[in-house]
Amino acid sequence: MRHSLPLAPQFYVTAPQPCPYLPGRMERKLFTALQGDTAEKLNDSLSKQGFRRSQNVLYRPSCSDCSACLSARIDVRRFQPAKSQRRALKRNANLVRRVSSPWATEDQFSLFRRYLDARHADGGMADMDIFEFAAMVEETPIRSRVVEYTDGRGGPLKAVCLTDVLDDGVSMVYSFYEPELHKKSLGTWMILDHVEIAREAGLPYVYLGYWVPGSTKMGYKAQFGALEVYRRGQWERMHDSADYEVERHPLSTDPIAEQVANISLPDSRS
């Protein structure tokens, strides 16, 4: 008997689990598989609708009583670095960018482990081994790149970002850096360099993942000018981060079936 993939993506919902960003809350995700010949089109389309990629899965928060997580992106054309960000650019002027296909190395994993142990020892990735790390980097059905930053040409590895190339921007899937260099603001600097990457490629946006008002872990994203957030089915300019409330009444959350019905899918015939 011949089996084939479904013509339209199937959407599922995860079981509730403790929220990693806001204490005392539960998170739930809406997700679909990223596979087949239309994977790239699906990723492009759903990224514009607040979804994020993790290996061969696309997901979006779908919590029953909270809508704090907002997908965020930088409008490259309007972006101008703030004074503190210009200082970060100067502090890291010695770093050299190297872009390659998504292939994991021992040097990357060693840096990844140092970063997790120093900054996220109790996080969801804390127990990842080298095989799981390799899967995170290499299991991608779309155009992905590993962006490495070294101290001069041929120098030691200082920072890494797994980056997806979309039809309207670059998406920073996951980044990590030498924890001993935290005073150099390498996380901020990598975002600034991805703004430059997008400019060089003629792409209008840099996707940063989720910004969560009320979460100290995600507060840094609001420091970037020309930021847009995906809220109530559309992208809007963020003028003042204080305008965004974490609370939301449970009855304001659309049922899962209605959320799925409102997702716009790419035309698989073209």
C-alpha positions in Angstrom: 0.0 0.0 0.0 1.3 3.4 -0.9 1.4 6.1 1.7 1.8 9.8 1.1 2.1 13.0 3.2 -1.1 14.9 3.8 -1.7 17.8 1.3 -2.3 20.3 4.1 -0.2 20.5 7.2 -1.8 19.0 10.3 -1.8 21.0 13.5 -1.5 19.7 17.1 -1.4 21.1 20.6 1.1 20.2 23.3 0.0 19.2 26.8 0.3 22.1 29.3 3.6 22.4 31.2 5.2 25.1 33.4 6.0 28.3 31.6 9.8 28.9 31.3 9.3 32.7 31.2 6.6 33.7 33.7 6.4 31.9 37.1 3.2 30.3 38.1 1.9 30.0 34.6 1.4 27.1 32.2 2.4 27.1 28.5 0.9 25.3 25.6 2.1 25.3 22.0 0.3 24.9 18.6 2.6 23.0 16.2 2.9 21.3 12.9 5.6 19.2 11.1 7.9 20.9 8.6 8.5 18.3 5.9 8.2 17.6 2.2 8.7 19.7 -0.9 6.7 22.6 0.5 8.7 22.9 3.8 10.4 26.2 2.8 7.2 27.9 1.6 5.4 26.8 4.8 8.2 28.1 7.0 8.2 31.4 5.2 4.4 31.7 5.5 4.0 30.7 9.1 7.0 32.8 10.3 5.1 35.8 9.1 2.2 34.6 11.4 4.2 34.3 14.6 5.5 30.7 14.3 9.1 29.6 15.1 11.1 26.7 13.9 12.7 24.0 16.1 14.4 21.3 13.9 11.5 20.0 11.7 8.7 21.5 13.7 7.0 24.9 13.5 5.3 26.1 16.7 3.5 29.1 18.2 2.4 29.7 21.8 -1.2 28.9 22.3 -1.7 29.2 26.1 -5.3 29.0 27.4 -5.1 31.9 29.8 -2.2 34.1 28.7 -1.0 35.8 25.5 2.3 37.3 26.8 4.6 35.7 24.2 4.8 38.0 21.1 6.8 37.2 18.1 9.3 40.0 17.5 11.2 41.3 14.5 13.4 44.3 13.6 12.5 46.4 10.6 15.9 46.7 9.0 15.1 49.8 7.0 14.1 51.8 10.0 16.6 50.5 12.5 19.3 52.8 14.0 21.5 51.5 16.8 21.2 53.1 20.2 24.2 54.6 21.9 24.9 51.5 24.0 24.5 49.3 20.9 27.1 51.4 19.1 29.5 50.8 22.0 28.8 47.0 21.6 29.8 47.3 17.9 33.1 49.0 18.8 33.9 46.5 21.6 33.6 43.6 19.2 35.2 45.1 16.1 37.8 42.4 16.2 35.4 39.6 15.6 35.2 38.0 12.2 32.0 36.4 10.7 32.1 33.1 9.0 28.9 31.5 7.5 28.6 27.8 6.7 26.1 25.1 6.0 24.3 23.7 9.1 26.9 21.3 10.4 27.7 20.8 14.1 31.3 20.7 15.3 33.0 19.8 18.6 34.2 23.4 19.0 30.6 24.6 18.7 29.4 22.1 21.2 32.2 22.9 23.7 31.2 26.6 23.5 27.5 25.7 23.7 28.1 23.7 26.9 30.1 26.5 28.6 27.3 28.9 27.7 24.6 26.7 29.1 26.5 25.9 32.3 27.1 29.5 33.0 23.8 31.1 32.0 21.1 28.5 31.7 22.1 25.6 34.0 18.5 25.0 35.0 17.0 25.5 31.5 15.3 23.1 29.2 18.5 22.5 27.2 20.8 21.9 30.3 21.1 18.1 29.7 21.6 18.2 25.9 24.5 16.0 24.7 26.5 16.3 21.5 24.1 14.2 19.5 21.1 16.3 20.5 23.1 19.4 19.8 24.0 18.0 16.3 20.3 17.3 15.7 19.4 20.9 16.7 21.8 22.3 14.2 21.6 19.8 11.3 18.0 18.6 11.2 16.6 21.4 9.1 14.5 21.0 5.9 14.9 24.6 4.9 17.7 27.1 4.1 19.7 27.3 7.4 23.2 28.6 8.1 25.6 28.4 11.0 27.1 31.9 11.6 30.3 31.6 13.6 32.3 34.5 15.0 36.0 34.1 15.7 38.6 36.4 17.3 40.2 37.5 14.2 40.7 35.2 11.1 41.5 31.7 12.3 41.2 32.7 16.0 39.2 30.9 18.7 35.4 30.6 18.4 33.6 33.2 20.5 30.0 33.1 19.4 27.6 31.1 17.2 24.1 31.6 15.8 21.9 29.1 14.0 20.1 31.2 11.4 17.3 30.5 9.0 17.0 32.4 5.7 13.4 33.4 4.9 12.0 35.0 1.9 11.6 38.3 3.8 14.4 38.2 6.4 16.8 36.1 8.6 15.5 34.3 11.6 17.8 33.9 14.6 16.9 30.4 15.7 19.4 30.0 18.6 22.6 31.8 19.6 25.3 31.3 22.2 28.6 32.8 23.1 31.6 32.7 25.4 30.2 33.4 28.8 33.4 34.9 30.1 32.9 37.7 27.6 29.5 38.8 28.9 30.7 42.4 29.4 31.2 42.6 25.6 27.4 42.3 25.0 27.9 39.5 22.5 24.2 38.6 22.4 23.4 42.2 21.5 26.2 42.4 19.0 25.1 39.2 17.2 21.7 40.8 16.7 23.3 43.9 15.3 25.4 41.8 13.0 22.3 40.0 11.7 20.8 43.4 10.9 23.9 43.9 8.7 23.5 40.4 7.2 19.9 41.2 6.3 20.9 44.6 4.8 23.7 42.9 2.7 21.1 40.4 1.4 18.4 43.0 0.7 16.1 41.4 3.2 13.7 43.6 5.2 13.5 41.9 8.6 15.5 40.2 11.4 13.3 37.7 13.3 14.2 37.5 17.0 11.8 34.9 18.4 9.5 35.8 21.2 9.5 38.8 23.3 7.7 38.3 26.7 6.7 41.4 28.6 7.3 40.8 32.3 10.1 38.3 31.7 13.7 39.4 32.5 15.0 36.7 30.2 13.4 38.3 27.2 13.6 42.0 28.2 16.6 42.7 26.1 14.7 42.5 22.8 12.6 45.5 23.6 15.8 47.6 23.6 16.1 47.4 19.9 14.6 50.2 17.9 12.3 49.6 14.9 10.9 46.6 16.7 7.6 45.0 15.5 5.5 42.5 17.4 2.9 40.1 16.0 -0.4 40.7 18.0 -4.0 39.9 17.2 -3.2 38.5 13.8 -1.0 41.3 12.5 2.4 43.0 12.9 2.5 46.3 14.6 5.2 48.8 15.5 6.2 48.7 19.2 6.4 52.3 20.5 6.5 51.7 24.2 7.1 48.3 25.8 5.1 49.4 28.9 2.0 49.5 26.7 1.9 45.7 26.5 0.1 43.8 29.3 1.0 40.3 30.4 -2.5 39.6 31.7 -5.4 38.4 29.6 -8.8 37.0 30.5 -9.1 33.3 29.6 -12.3 33.9 27.6 -10.4 36.2 25.3 -8.3 33.3 24.0 -9.7 31.9 20.7 -10.4 28.1 20.7 -7.8 26.0 19.0 -10.0 25.2 16.0 -10.6 28.9 15.4 -6.8 29.6 15.7 -6.1 26.9 13.1 -8.8 28.1 10.8 -7.3 31.6 10.7 -3.8 30.4 9.7 -3.0 31.4 6.1 -1.2 28.5 4.3 0.9 28.9 1.1 -0.4 27.7 -2.2 1.2 24.3 -2.7 0.5 24.4 -6.4 2.9 27.2 -7.3 
